[in-house]
Amino acid sequence: MLQQERHQKILDLLSQFGRVYASELSGQLKVSEDTIRRDLKLLDKKECLRRVHGGALPLQQTFDEYRERQDEIDPLKKRVALAAIPFIKPGQTILLDSGTTCLQLAMNLPTHFNFTVVTPSPLVAIKLMHHNNIELILLG
């Protein structure tokens, strides 16, 4: 298998599984782990992936890509968020992560009772700023 073909296969597997391991790639592509490490180093240098100990991960999403995903309202994520609302009771403290499903939840939280929201997400915090009855704690 040529180097270019290996690189494409590595990127395909990375896209499919969200991570790749040098030892597994070596077996799948029938080349040495040293060859795989060199391939990963070159792909990292070309900014096609992020090389980590033992394998590689996709490049981090940019803020613009996150905003695009956030702006696309996924009906399933909204249904999940709406299904969670009845479980939130007055006086509770809830933690909302920075994912887009949590953002949907933040956008649909009731404003008529008091509770506390803890989040590391500035975007979630912005969505909750207008809720006068919610104590908001933004983690650093």
Secondary structure, DSSP 8 states (H G I E B T S, - for coil): --HHHHHHHHHHHHHHHS-EEHHHHHHHHTS-HHHHHHHHHHHHHTTSSEEETTEEE-----HHHHHHHHHS--HHHHHHHHHHGGG--TT-EEE--SSHHHHHHHHH--SSS-EEEEES-HHHHHHHTT-TTEEEEE--
